[in-house]
Amino acid sequence: MPDTNASILIVDDEESVRTSLAEAFTYLGYRTRSATDGLAALIEIRQEIPDVLLSDLNMPAMSGFELLSIIHRRFPAIYVIAMSGMFTEDQIPTGVTADAFYQKGGGVRELMKILEARSLLGREHRDTPEPIWVQRNGHDASGGEFVTIACPECFRAFPQVINGTANLILDTSCVFCHSWILYAIVEPRSLEFPPPWKPSSQEDRSITPLHWSPAGPPGESCNTN
């Protein structure tokens, strides 16, 4: 039987998916909310932390890959279910930080089995934070390629110039709160994820700091004098 006190946050960019799942879980007694992408989900989580997060992997603005990395680091008590119509349970990339996986189209009964079996016991804890998986955003005004990183500590987003970073785990600092952030550039349809990050004084991190403030677009320096 479902826990009628439990809350669930459904994150998907397809309105039909959000609506159908929300109706099903509301009928089953869950307190249900929904969000259109990862950024909208973080806003919802700031208002109330859900017991369960059900998130699609491929979405605009902030993908599920990046959202789940942030949730794993900041909100480890949330039970996370990744869902996708692109992958199967056997094909899901190993870098996805989720407690369970639901293949779209499997039906509400399959989701209920996952929820009934959920347990916070036996989760893996690591001293090194999980990297944030980000997808390529495009190029700035000078032609340099960049990604937008959402800081898992202060939740604010900033652009980061990248140089040949395929299949590498890199590190940088948040331009706002200066927190240390591990991140990797991944292709949304790829099953290949970078290997675990290992600190090394000889490591070529291949990252270029980007001087930017909320007042200007990515790629433009901000003169604070």
Backbone as a chain_set.jsonl record, in Angstrom:
{"seq": "MPDTNASILIVDDEESVRTSLAEAFTYLGYRTRSATDGLAALIEIRQEIPDVLLSDLNMPAMSGFELLSIIHRRFPAIYVIAMSGMFTEDQIPTGVTADAFYQKGGGVRELMKILEARSLLGREHRDTPEPIWVQRNGHDASGGEFVTIACPECFRAFPQVINGTANLILDTSCVFCHSWILYAIVEPRSLEFPPPWKPSSQEDRSITPLHWSPAGPPGESCNTN", "coords": {"N": [[0.84, -1.196, 0.0], [0.496, 2.289, -0.749], [2.338, 4.98, 0.792], [0.495, 7.307, 2.239], [1.276, 9.706, 3.211], [3.466, 10.394, 1.821], [5.356, 12.374, -0.491], [5.724, 13.212, -3.942], [7.761, 14.285, -6.612], [7.436, 14.978, -9.938], [9.308, 15.088, -12.834], [9.454, 16.168, -16.022], [9.7, 17.07, -19.451], [7.606, 16.709, -21.151], [4.282, 17.459, -21.327], [2.083, 15.708, -21.355], [3.081, 13.4, -20.182], [3.727, 14.284, -17.597], [1.161, 15.024, -16.701], [-0.389, 12.62, -16.817], [1.038, 10.894, -15.088], [0.93, 12.38, -12.709], [-1.832, 12.411, -12.185], [-2.264, 9.678, -11.764], [-0.663, 9.093, -9.473], [-1.74, 10.858, -7.622], [-4.294, 9.799, -7.348], [-3.572, 7.432, -6.12], [-2.91, 8.282, -3.643], [-0.665, 9.836, -3.115], [1.029, 12.92, -2.377], [1.376, 15.135, -4.851], [3.532, 16.824, -7.097], [4.77, 18.665, -9.971], [7.308, 19.345, -12.481], [8.861, 21.071, -15.219], [11.506, 20.834, -16.073], [14.977, 20.394, -15.024], [15.826, 22.771, -13.692], [13.393, 23.993, -12.962], [12.553, 21.999, -11.25], [14.381, 22.224, -9.115], [13.566, 24.644, -8.045], [11.046, 23.916, -7.095], [11.872, 22.083, -5.162], [13.165, 23.704, -3.376], [11.003, 24.911, -2.172], [9.623, 22.793, -0.981], [10.89, 19.775, 0.155], [10.717, 16.771, -1.563], [9.668, 13.353, -0.917], [10.103, 11.474, -2.85], [11.665, 11.549, -6.013], [10.91, 11.608, -9.352], [12.312, 11.5, -12.356], [12.78, 12.447, -15.741], [15.458, 11.816, -18.086], [16.464, 13.158, -20.365], [16.112, 16.414, -21.021], [15.355, 19.873, -21.778], [17.1, 22.98, -20.875], [17.948, 22.21, -17.987], [19.168, 19.06, -17.781], [18.041, 15.712, -16.82], [20.255, 14.22, -16.103], [22.063, 16.085, -14.988], [20.461, 17.2, -12.967], [19.96, 14.958, -11.267], [22.526, 14.461, -10.332], [22.98, 16.71, -8.733], [20.926, 16.43, -6.834], [21.699, 14.039, -5.617], [23.943, 14.864, -4.269], [23.181, 17.087, -2.649], [20.701, 16.442, -1.517], [20.504, 13.75, -0.21], [18.604, 12.147, 1.041], [16.367, 12.001, -0.511], [14.486, 9.778, -2.422], [15.402, 8.636, -5.499], [14.202, 8.199, -8.73], [15.104, 7.47, -11.905], [13.911, 8.046, -15.182], [13.286, 7.034, -18.572], [12.645, 6.916, -22.069], [14.472, 6.254, -23.832], [16.524, 4.632, -22.921], [16.998, 1.301, -21.585], [16.625, -0.697, -18.593], [18.876, -2.277, -18.517], [20.578, -0.893, -20.149], [21.021, 1.633, -19.131], [23.121, 4.407, -18.493], [26.043, 4.078, -16.462], [26.795, 6.219, -14.934], [24.586, 7.562, -14.008], [23.053, 8.912, -11.257], [20.963, 7.448, -9.529], [18.435, 5.83, -7.526], [16.779, 3.946, -8.573], [15.459, 2.729, -11.713], [13.118, 3.548, -14.219], [11.56, 2.453, -17.069], [10.036, 4.274, -19.556], [6.629, 3.817, -20.404], [6.265, 1.49, -19.142], [4.168, 1.316, -17.386], [1.983, 2.159, -14.61], [1.823, 0.227, -12.651], [4.334, -0.989, -12.653], [5.889, 1.112, -11.735], [4.843, 1.335, -9.162], [5.772, -1.016, -8.016], [8.475, -0.412, -7.846], [8.41, 1.717, -6.024], [7.321, 0.48, -3.769], [9.391, -1.142, -3.07], [11.337, 0.536, -2.279], [14.089, 1.664, -0.383], [16.171, 3.196, 2.023], [18.384, 1.997, 2.927], [21.655, 0.615, 2.533], [22.735, 2.36, 0.663], [25.323, 3.805, -1.302], [28.059, 5.592, 0.005], [30.314, 8.214, -0.568], [33.513, 9.781, -0.144], [34.442, 11.618, -1.961], [32.687, 14.034, -3.829], [29.896, 13.436, -6.055], [30.256, 13.822, -9.585], [28.863, 16.435, -11.668], [26.811, 15.861, -14.361], [26.845, 17.327, -17.408], [25.435, 18.729, -20.399], [26.47, 19.84, -23.666], [26.304, 23.331, -24.367], [26.73, 25.283, -26.353], [28.277, 28.002, -28.134], [30.132, 30.908, -27.127], [30.229, 34.57, -27.511], [32.779, 35.01, -28.52], [33.335, 32.719, -29.855], [34.144, 30.547, -28.394], [33.6, 27.309, -26.928], [31.156, 26.449, -24.495], [29.694, 25.414, -21.343], [26.802, 25.388, -19.222], [26.789, 25.452, -15.805], [25.127, 24.394, -12.942], [25.468, 25.27, -9.693], [25.788, 22.917, -7.101], [25.661, 23.676, -4.474], [24.848, 26.423, -3.987], [22.928, 26.647, -5.907], [22.946, 28.442, -8.012], [23.494, 29.347, -11.443], [26.216, 29.276, -13.779], [28.372, 30.088, -16.585], [30.85, 27.978, -18.14], [33.831, 27.813, -19.804], [34.98, 25.361, -22.094], [37.459, 23.02, -23.215], [38.1, 20.622, -25.401], [37.003, 18.362, -23.869], [35.89, 15.811, -23.912], [34.664, 12.867, -22.427], [36.054, 13.253, -20.028], [36.483, 13.873, -16.558], [36.223, 16.85, -14.914], [37.217, 19.707, -12.882], [36.063, 22.655, -11.197], [35.404, 25.936, -9.814], [32.623, 27.433, -8.196], [31.458, 30.536, -9.36], [30.09, 32.154, -7.698], [29.678, 31.182, -4.927], [32.047, 29.9, -4.593], [32.375, 27.188, -4.227], [33.779, 23.909, -4.584], [33.529, 22.071, -7.552], [32.883, 19.118, -9.27], [32.653, 18.084, -12.636], [31.382, 16.786, -15.769], [31.383, 16.472, -19.314], [28.886, 15.174, -21.243], [27.346, 13.231, -23.817], [23.907, 13.221, -24.595], [22.719, 10.909, -25.672], [24.529, 8.953, -25.383], [25.975, 5.981, -24.046], [28.303, 5.936, -22.795], [30.097, 6.898, -20.041], [32.286, 9.092, -18.24], [35.168, 7.781, -16.445], [35.556, 7.275, -12.818], [36.55, 10.193, -10.947], [39.917, 10.973, -10.224], [42.146, 12.483, -8.113], [45.086, 14.213, -9.11], [48.271, 15.585, -9.218], [49.518, 15.907, -11.582], [47.59, 16.022, -13.438], [45.979, 17.071, -16.398], [43.609, 19.352, -16.516], [42.264, 20.819, -18.381], [40.554, 23.103, -18.359], [39.17, 26.352, -18.666], [38.982, 29.278, -16.9], [36.094, 31.37, -16.69], [35.296, 34.691, -16.752], [32.603, 36.241, -15.475], [29.453, 37.793, -14.834], [26.077, 37.982, -13.484], [25.096, 40.173, -14.81], [25.946, 40.249, -17.395], [26.176, 38.508, -20.619], [27.235, 35.05, -21.314], [30.726, 34.687, -21.881], [31.505, 37.332, -21.921], [33.624, 39.594, -20.305], [33.487, 40.875, -16.98], [33.748, 44.015, -15.678], [34.456, 45.11, -12.611], [35.43, 47.308, -11.439]], "CA": [[0.0, 0.0, 0.0], [1.294, 3.499, -0.784], [2.402, 5.833, 1.962], [-0.355, 8.449, 1.892], [1.947, 10.924, 3.644], [4.637, 10.607, 0.978], [5.222, 13.323, -1.595], [6.502, 12.851, -5.117], [7.965, 15.348, -7.596], [7.586, 14.401, -11.273], [10.027, 16.042, -13.68], [9.468, 15.746, -17.422], [9.368, 18.199, -20.327], [6.385, 16.404, -21.888], [3.129, 17.735, -20.481], [1.219, 14.529, -21.265], [3.683, 12.481, -19.217], [3.53, 14.863, -16.262], [-0.256, 14.993, -16.328], [-0.859, 11.246, -16.595], [1.662, 10.364, -13.879], [0.408, 13.119, -11.562], [-3.191, 11.926, -11.919], [-2.177, 8.318, -11.229], [-0.123, 9.096, -8.113], [-2.713, 11.534, -6.766], [-5.343, 8.799, -7.099], [-3.031, 6.426, -5.212], [-2.756, 8.865, -2.32], [0.562, 10.612, -2.963], [1.014, 14.362, -2.598], [2.087, 15.163, -6.127], [3.876, 18.065, -7.79], [5.477, 18.389, -11.218], [8.184, 20.385, -13.003], [9.127, 20.866, -16.645], [12.918, 20.526, -16.298], [15.754, 20.35, -13.802], [15.82, 24.057, -13.002], [12.079, 24.13, -12.335], [12.504, 21.035, -10.15], [15.119, 22.771, -7.983], [12.695, 25.664, -7.448], [10.038, 23.187, -6.323], [12.517, 21.449, -4.018], [13.417, 24.772, -2.406], [9.757, 25.165, -1.453], [9.361, 21.607, -0.153], [11.694, 18.631, -0.272], [9.847, 15.6, -1.723], [10.184, 12.048, -0.5], [10.485, 10.749, -4.061], [11.853, 12.325, -7.24], [10.804, 10.805, -10.568], [12.806, 12.456, -13.335], [13.255, 12.081, -17.07], [16.882, 12.087, -18.224], [16.741, 14.109, -21.441], [15.224, 17.563, -20.965], [16.054, 21.136, -22.045], [17.487, 23.85, -19.744], [18.806, 21.358, -17.162], [18.77, 17.68, -18.021], [17.942, 14.853, -15.654], [21.598, 13.804, -15.715], [22.61, 17.103, -14.109], [19.588, 17.306, -11.799], [20.166, 13.835, -10.365], [23.832, 14.634, -9.686], [22.808, 17.715, -7.684], [20.086, 15.836, -5.784], [22.497, 13.031, -4.91], [24.91, 15.546, -3.405], [22.563, 18.003, -1.702], [19.51, 15.885, -0.871], [20.668, 12.284, -0.278], [17.452, 11.436, 1.6], [15.321, 11.853, -1.536], [14.558, 8.545, -3.215], [15.438, 9.109, -6.88], [13.906, 7.264, -9.816], [15.363, 8.008, -13.24], [13.066, 7.406, -16.199], [13.639, 7.382, -19.938], [12.161, 6.043, -23.128], [15.62, 6.025, -24.701], [17.329, 3.555, -22.366], [16.352, 0.245, -20.817], [17.298, -0.87, -17.306], [20.18, -2.884, -18.774], [21.389, 0.021, -20.933], [21.158, 2.932, -18.498], [24.526, 4.734, -18.219], [26.435, 3.801, -15.083], [27.014, 7.46, -14.215], [23.33, 8.148, -13.549], [22.978, 8.75, -9.799], [19.57, 7.192, -9.16], [18.204, 4.625, -6.736], [16.046, 2.984, -9.399], [15.211, 3.184, -13.081], [11.824, 3.184, -14.784], [11.486, 2.637, -18.514], [8.753, 4.857, -19.929], [5.743, 2.866, -21.065], [6.16, 0.275, -18.337], [2.908, 1.306, -16.657], [1.987, 2.592, -13.212], [2.052, -0.948, -11.794], [5.778, -1.174, -12.552], [6.363, 2.174, -10.854], [4.441, 1.004, -7.803], [6.697, -2.044, -7.527], [9.711, 0.279, -7.48], [8.165, 2.501, -4.81], [7.106, -0.426, -2.639], [10.664, -1.765, -2.708], [12.352, 1.558, -1.971], [14.713, 1.613, 0.941], [17.346, 4.053, 2.128], [19.503, 1.209, 3.425], [22.558, 0.064, 1.538], [23.209, 3.337, -0.302], [26.773, 3.993, -1.306], [28.504, 6.923, 0.403], [31.676, 8.455, -1.006], [34.122, 10.996, 0.362], [34.509, 12.54, -3.086], [31.336, 14.298, -4.333], [29.58, 12.965, -7.391], [30.342, 14.873, -10.6], [27.646, 16.884, -12.32], [26.848, 15.522, -15.782], [26.262, 18.441, -18.156], [25.452, 18.62, -21.844], [27.029, 21.012, -24.331], [25.343, 24.419, -24.539], [26.955, 26.044, -27.574], [29.47, 28.829, -28.192], [29.924, 32.281, -26.687], [30.403, 35.595, -28.534], [34.119, 34.901, -29.099], [33.455, 31.445, -30.546], [34.552, 29.473, -27.5], [32.533, 26.408, -26.492], [30.94, 26.537, -23.057], [28.555, 24.727, -20.746], [26.233, 26.08, -18.067], [26.852, 24.594, -14.63], [24.344, 24.808, -11.782], [26.205, 24.915, -8.482], [24.977, 22.083, -6.203], [25.617, 24.26, -3.137], [24.025, 27.64, -3.934], [21.901, 26.481, -6.944], [23.045, 29.446, -9.058], [24.126, 28.828, -12.649], [27.246, 30.105, -14.39], [28.961, 29.442, -17.756], [32.222, 27.496, -18.011], [34.457, 27.517, -21.085], [35.554, 24.021, -22.135], [38.411, 22.777, -24.3], [38.39, 19.213, -25.652], [36.787, 17.664, -22.599], [35.083, 14.604, -24.081], [34.954, 11.713, -21.582], [36.931, 13.597, -18.92], [35.874, 14.509, -15.411], [36.974, 18.063, -14.634], [36.768, 20.414, -11.697], [36.058, 24.1, -11.26], [34.834, 26.557, -8.617], [31.46, 28.275, -8.44], [31.835, 31.947, -9.387], [29.302, 32.849, -6.685], [29.997, 30.76, -3.562], [33.412, 29.35, -4.647], [32.396, 25.758, -3.906], [34.481, 23.032, -5.522], [32.55, 21.321, -8.33], [33.311, 18.166, -10.29], [31.668, 18.007, -13.712], [31.805, 16.085, -16.975], [30.577, 16.745, -20.5], [28.409, 13.909, -21.791], [26.359, 13.294, -24.883], [22.669, 12.691, -24.011], [22.346, 9.594, -26.198], [25.667, 8.054, -25.24], [26.01, 5.11, -22.87], [29.646, 6.025, -22.26], [30.294, 7.937, -19.052], [33.681, 9.156, -17.81], [35.513, 6.993, -15.256], [35.589, 8.063, -11.59], [37.585, 11.221, -10.864], [41.02, 10.676, -9.322], [43.01, 13.666, -8.029], [46.472, 14.012, -9.506], [48.954, 16.859, -9.43], [49.972, 15.959, -12.97], [46.422, 15.919, -14.307], [45.627, 18.204, -17.248], [42.177, 19.478, -16.333], [41.743, 21.38, -19.63], [39.454, 24.027, -18.157], [39.522, 27.761, -18.742], [38.037, 30.078, -16.101], [35.323, 32.355, -17.442], [34.919, 35.809, -15.9], [31.226, 36.54, -15.87], [28.519, 38.14, -13.774], [24.7, 37.897, -13.979], [24.739, 41.349, -15.595], [26.39, 40.126, -18.784], [26.016, 37.181, -21.204], [28.421, 34.22, -21.29], [31.784, 35.045, -22.799], [31.893, 38.722, -21.745], [34.245, 39.872, -19.013], [32.762, 41.857, -16.174], [34.639, 44.948, -15.007], [33.818, 45.491, -11.348], [36.058, 48.518, -10.914]], "C": [[0.875, 1.246, 0.0], [1.253, 4.244, 0.527], [1.654, 7.122, 1.639], [0.247, 9.768, 2.357], [3.129, 11.273, 2.751], [4.332, 11.599, -0.135], [6.144, 12.91, -2.731], [6.574, 14.045, -6.064], [8.278, 14.696, -8.937], [8.205, 15.449, -12.183], [10.114, 15.488, -15.097], [9.065, 16.933, -18.292], [8.135, 17.931, -21.179], [5.176, 16.549, -20.961], [2.243, 16.509, -20.299], [1.751, 13.52, -20.251], [3.463, 12.986, -17.795], [2.086, 14.724, -15.806], [-0.724, 13.588, -15.982], [-0.263, 10.649, -15.324], [1.128, 11.065, -12.63], [-0.986, 12.636, -11.195], [-3.154, 10.546, -11.27], [-1.713, 8.317, -9.777], [-1.04, 9.836, -7.148], [-3.835, 10.574, -6.395], [-4.875, 7.759, -6.076], [-2.718, 6.993, -3.83], [-1.486, 9.661, -2.099], [0.273, 12.11, -3.107], [1.94, 14.635, -3.776], [2.319, 16.577, -6.627], [4.633, 17.702, -9.066], [6.299, 19.594, -11.633], [8.574, 20.035, -14.429], [10.575, 20.525, -16.962], [13.658, 20.591, -14.968], [15.753, 21.643, -13.013], [14.499, 24.288, -12.281], [11.943, 23.179, -11.151], [13.23, 21.566, -8.916], [14.317, 23.862, -7.275], [11.629, 25.002, -6.58], [10.643, 22.591, -5.051], [12.856, 22.483, -2.947], [12.177, 25.06, -1.565], [9.414, 24.013, -0.519], [10.157, 20.441, -0.715], [10.792, 17.405, -0.385], [10.49, 14.343, -1.154], [10.742, 11.282, -1.687], [10.625, 11.735, -5.216], [11.826, 11.369, -8.421], [11.158, 11.716, -11.726], [13.204, 11.802, -14.651], [14.738, 12.441, -17.161], [17.187, 13.164, -19.251], [15.695, 15.211, -21.47], [16.023, 18.812, -21.309], [16.377, 21.864, -20.748], [18.451, 23.121, -18.802], [18.311, 19.937, -17.301], [18.635, 16.909, -16.722], [19.295, 14.37, -15.173], [22.177, 14.784, -14.696], [21.784, 17.222, -12.838], [19.866, 16.201, -10.798], [21.511, 13.918, -9.65], [23.733, 15.615, -8.528], [22.004, 17.147, -6.52], [20.887, 14.844, -4.952], [23.436, 13.687, -3.909], [24.246, 16.353, -2.31], [21.412, 17.394, -0.91], [19.553, 14.356, -0.906], [19.482, 11.5, 0.263], [16.342, 11.244, 0.576], [15.544, 10.551, -2.303], [14.383, 8.921, -4.685], [15.175, 7.967, -7.864], [14.164, 7.968, -11.14], [14.444, 7.299, -14.222], [13.46, 7.9, -17.583], [12.98, 6.406, -20.89], [13.282, 5.657, -24.067], [16.458, 4.834, -24.242], [16.439, 2.481, -21.756], [17.128, 0.107, -19.51], [18.688, -1.454, -17.492], [21.124, -1.921, -19.483], [21.669, 1.344, -20.242], [22.62, 3.206, -18.166], [24.855, 4.586, -16.74], [26.623, 5.074, -14.269], [25.757, 8.108, -13.698], [23.158, 7.855, -12.063], [21.521, 8.636, -9.363], [19.479, 5.906, -8.35], [17.512, 3.534, -7.544], [15.836, 3.58, -10.783], [13.856, 2.656, -13.549], [11.835, 3.478, -16.279], [10.097, 3.136, -18.881], [7.918, 3.845, -20.711], [5.548, 1.599, -20.269], [4.885, 0.195, -17.512], [3.064, 1.688, -15.196], [2.267, 1.419, -12.28], [3.547, -1.19, -11.597], [6.388, -0.114, -11.63], [6.022, 1.877, -9.388], [5.348, -0.07, -7.204], [8.002, -1.409, -7.063], [9.537, 1.027, -6.17], [7.966, 1.62, -3.588], [8.409, -1.039, -2.154], [11.704, -0.746, -2.26], [12.823, 1.457, -0.522], [15.932, 2.515, 0.932], [18.567, 3.288, 2.616], [20.373, 0.748, 2.264], [23.005, 1.05, 0.478], [24.71, 3.526, -0.168], [27.103, 5.433, -0.927], [29.969, 7.072, 0.023], [32.181, 9.749, -0.404], [34.206, 12.053, -0.729], [33.103, 12.775, -3.631], [31.14, 13.768, -5.741], [29.73, 14.107, -8.396], [28.972, 15.22, -11.162], [27.789, 16.572, -13.809], [26.125, 16.618, -16.562], [26.391, 18.203, -19.65], [25.948, 19.921, -22.454], [25.947, 22.05, -24.587], [25.507, 25.18, -25.848], [28.239, 26.838, -27.487], [29.143, 30.252, -27.747], [30.231, 33.256, -27.819], [31.759, 35.519, -29.218], [34.344, 33.586, -29.827], [33.885, 30.286, -29.678], [33.375, 28.619, -27.054], [32.392, 26.477, -24.984], [29.776, 25.657, -22.647], [28.047, 25.595, -19.604], [26.163, 25.094, -16.905], [25.999, 25.19, -13.516], [25.064, 24.335, -10.528], [25.324, 24.08, -7.551], [24.884, 22.632, -4.789], [24.678, 25.464, -3.07], [22.936, 27.657, -5.0], [21.966, 27.547, -8.04], [23.865, 28.915, -10.23], [25.148, 29.817, -13.197], [27.838, 29.355, -15.59], [30.419, 29.055, -17.508], [32.75, 27.154, -19.399], [35.097, 26.144, -21.022], [36.462, 23.889, -23.35], [38.686, 21.283, -24.404], [38.183, 18.319, -24.456], [35.987, 16.38, -22.735], [35.595, 13.484, -23.184], [35.99, 11.995, -20.49], [36.105, 14.184, -17.789], [36.784, 15.655, -14.985], [36.514, 18.673, -13.322], [36.884, 21.914, -11.916], [35.512, 24.625, -9.942], [33.654, 27.422, -9.014], [31.886, 29.735, -8.384], [31.097, 32.745, -8.311], [29.739, 32.48, -5.268], [31.366, 30.096, -3.45], [33.5, 27.888, -4.21], [33.111, 24.977, -4.995], [33.465, 22.145, -6.224], [33.267, 20.383, -9.294], [32.247, 18.108, -11.366], [32.262, 17.261, -14.897], [30.854, 16.419, -18.108], [30.179, 15.41, -21.105], [27.424, 14.172, -22.908], [25.086, 12.614, -24.396], [22.297, 11.297, -24.483], [23.461, 8.561, -26.045], [25.547, 7.231, -23.966], [27.371, 5.169, -22.194], [29.74, 7.192, -21.287], [31.751, 7.926, -18.617], [33.931, 8.279, -16.596], [35.547, 7.877, -14.025], [36.771, 9.029, -11.552], [38.636, 10.821, -9.853], [41.944, 11.885, -9.28], [44.442, 13.332, -8.37], [47.101, 15.367, -9.773], [49.407, 17.021, -10.864], [48.823, 16.006, -13.948], [46.205, 17.201, -15.094], [44.124, 18.354, -17.239], [41.497, 20.149, -17.521], [40.556, 22.303, -19.432], [39.971, 25.45, -18.173], [38.521, 28.547, -17.927], [37.344, 31.116, -16.975], [34.873, 33.445, -16.493], [33.57, 36.327, -16.36], [30.433, 36.952, -14.652], [27.123, 38.07, -14.336], [24.312, 39.072, -14.856], [25.108, 41.214, -17.06], [26.232, 38.728, -19.29], [27.296, 36.383, -21.134], [29.434, 34.713, -22.307], [32.236, 36.477, -22.652], [32.472, 38.916, -20.352], [33.465, 40.938, -18.294], [33.77, 42.725, -15.443], [33.946, 45.471, -13.764], [34.412, 46.746, -10.759], [35.188, 49.75, -11.189]], "O": [[1.901, 1.269, 0.68], [0.282, 4.164, 1.279], [2.132, 7.938, 0.85], [-0.212, 10.835, 1.95], [3.731, 12.335, 2.907], [3.216, 11.661, -0.651], [7.207, 12.333, -2.508], [5.577, 14.731, -6.29], [9.254, 13.958, -9.066], [7.696, 16.564, -12.295], [10.763, 14.471, -15.342], [8.191, 17.713, -17.915], [7.659, 18.836, -21.866], [5.064, 15.857, -19.95], [1.708, 16.288, -19.212], [0.98, 12.867, -19.548], [3.069, 12.231, -16.906], [1.819, 14.351, -14.664], [-1.385, 13.387, -14.963], [-0.962, 9.977, -14.566], [0.899, 10.419, -11.608], [-1.29, 12.469, -10.014], [-3.915, 10.27, -10.342], [-2.293, 7.626, -8.94], [-1.112, 9.477, -5.972], [-4.275, 10.545, -5.245], [-5.666, 7.266, -5.272], [-2.303, 6.252, -2.939], [-1.248, 10.125, -0.983], [-0.613, 12.512, -3.861], [3.145, 14.394, -3.7], [1.424, 17.42, -6.588], [5.085, 16.568, -9.224], [6.036, 20.718, -11.206], [8.614, 18.865, -14.807], [10.85, 19.974, -18.028], [13.053, 20.812, -13.918], [15.685, 21.615, -11.785], [14.481, 24.725, -11.13], [11.293, 23.511, -10.159], [12.757, 21.384, -7.794], [14.379, 23.99, -6.053], [11.341, 25.461, -5.474], [10.01, 22.591, -3.995], [12.838, 22.178, -1.755], [12.284, 25.409, -0.389], [8.967, 24.233, 0.607], [10.104, 20.157, -1.911], [10.157, 17.027, 0.6], [11.701, 14.287, -0.94], [11.717, 10.541, -1.564], [9.806, 12.641, -5.376], [12.62, 10.431, -8.488], [10.388, 12.619, -12.055], [13.864, 10.764, -14.682], [15.22, 13.279, -16.399], [18.071, 13.994, -19.037], [14.553, 14.996, -21.878], [17.244, 18.821, -21.153], [15.986, 21.431, -19.664], [19.651, 23.393, -18.823], [17.162, 19.641, -16.975], [19.051, 17.374, -15.66], [19.482, 14.132, -13.98], [22.715, 14.373, -13.668], [22.341, 17.331, -11.746], [19.997, 16.468, -9.603], [21.631, 13.498, -8.5], [24.322, 15.396, -7.469], [22.353, 17.354, -5.358], [20.768, 14.813, -3.728], [23.696, 13.142, -2.837], [24.687, 16.319, -1.161], [21.169, 17.78, 0.233], [18.722, 13.733, -1.567], [19.354, 10.309, -0.02], [15.461, 10.408, 0.775], [16.648, 10.266, -2.768], [13.346, 9.459, -5.075], [15.83, 6.926, -7.833], [13.506, 8.96, -11.456], [14.222, 6.094, -14.112], [13.908, 9.034, -17.748], [12.781, 5.234, -20.572], [13.097, 4.85, -24.978], [17.031, 4.115, -25.061], [15.272, 2.725, -21.451], [18.177, 0.729, -19.342], [19.59, -1.158, -16.708], [22.341, -2.101, -19.432], [22.493, 2.117, -20.731], [23.297, 2.339, -17.615], [24.046, 4.925, -15.876], [26.613, 5.023, -13.039], [25.838, 9.122, -13.005], [23.121, 6.695, -11.653], [20.924, 9.603, -8.89], [20.321, 5.016, -8.466], [17.641, 2.348, -7.242], [16.013, 4.78, -10.993], [13.497, 1.502, -13.317], [12.087, 4.607, -16.7], [9.097, 2.497, -18.555], [8.43, 3.118, -21.562], [4.767, 0.729, -20.655], [4.55, -0.869, -16.992], [4.143, 1.556, -14.618], [2.884, 1.597, -11.23], [3.98, -1.553, -10.503], [7.29, -0.407, -10.845], [6.824, 2.139, -8.491], [5.654, -0.03, -6.013], [8.569, -1.794, -6.041], [10.409, 0.98, -5.303], [8.397, 1.973, -2.49], [8.534, -1.412, -0.987], [12.823, -1.113, -1.901], [12.053, 1.203, 0.404], [16.648, 2.585, -0.067], [19.659, 3.849, 2.711], [19.886, 0.52, 1.156], [23.599, 0.641, -0.52], [25.282, 3.423, 0.917], [26.516, 6.377, -1.457], [30.773, 6.17, 0.26], [31.42, 10.689, -0.176], [34.06, 13.245, -0.457], [32.383, 11.808, -3.876], [32.088, 13.664, -6.52], [29.369, 15.244, -8.091], [28.046, 14.409, -11.134], [28.767, 16.969, -14.442], [24.922, 16.812, -16.389], [27.334, 17.559, -20.111], [25.856, 20.98, -21.832], [24.825, 21.717, -24.969], [24.523, 25.673, -26.399], [29.194, 26.406, -26.841], [28.034, 30.742, -27.956], [30.466, 32.839, -28.953], [31.886, 35.918, -30.375], [35.428, 33.355, -30.362], [33.985, 29.157, -30.158], [32.28, 29.134, -26.828], [33.39, 26.554, -24.267], [28.981, 25.214, -23.477], [28.778, 26.437, -19.082], [25.55, 24.031, -17.015], [26.141, 26.367, -13.188], [25.247, 23.134, -10.326], [24.21, 24.499, -7.237], [24.112, 22.117, -3.979], [23.81, 25.526, -2.199], [22.105, 28.566, -5.018], [21.109, 27.554, -8.924], [24.803, 28.139, -10.047], [24.974, 31.031, -13.095], [27.813, 28.125, -15.619], [31.129, 29.724, -16.758], [32.186, 26.306, -20.09], [35.697, 25.79, -20.008], [36.267, 24.548, -24.371], [39.425, 20.731, -23.589], [39.093, 17.59, -24.062], [35.446, 15.901, -21.738], [36.787, 13.179, -23.168], [36.718, 11.094, -20.073], [35.139, 14.908, -18.029], [37.971, 15.453, -14.728], [35.541, 18.217, -12.721], [37.697, 22.381, -12.714], [35.19, 23.842, -9.048], [33.684, 28.074, -10.058], [32.597, 30.136, -7.462], [31.449, 33.894, -8.045], [30.126, 33.353, -4.491], [31.806, 29.762, -2.349], [34.578, 27.406, -3.862], [33.058, 25.332, -6.173], [32.626, 21.529, -5.567], [34.149, 20.804, -10.043], [31.056, 18.085, -11.054], [33.479, 17.12, -15.015], [29.661, 16.624, -17.888], [31.042, 14.6, -21.444], [26.754, 15.205, -22.938], [25.166, 11.524, -23.83], [21.619, 10.568, -23.758], [23.343, 7.432, -26.522], [25.079, 7.72, -22.938], [27.585, 4.543, -21.156], [29.494, 8.339, -21.66], [32.39, 6.874, -18.621], [33.021, 8.05, -15.799], [35.566, 9.101, -14.15], [37.851, 8.727, -12.059], [38.308, 10.379, -8.752], [42.479, 12.278, -10.316], [44.958, 12.289, -7.968], [46.526, 16.2, -10.474], [49.655, 18.138, -11.319], [49.041, 16.027, -15.16], [46.24, 18.294, -14.529], [43.423, 17.573, -17.883], [40.277, 20.061, -17.659], [39.634, 22.298, -20.248], [41.092, 25.714, -17.739], [37.325, 28.503, -18.217], [37.949, 31.671, -17.893], [34.151, 33.174, -15.533], [33.416, 36.792, -17.489], [30.72, 36.499, -13.544], [26.964, 38.095, -15.557], [23.314, 39.002, -15.574], [24.63, 41.988, -17.889], [26.156, 37.804, -18.481], [28.36, 36.963, -20.916], [29.09, 35.102, -23.423], [33.274, 36.834, -23.209], [31.904, 38.47, -19.355], [32.851, 41.803, -18.918], [34.571, 42.211, -14.662], [32.955, 46.196, -13.859], [33.972, 47.212, -9.709], [35.558, 50.863, -10.816]]}, "num_chains": 1, "name": "protein.A"}
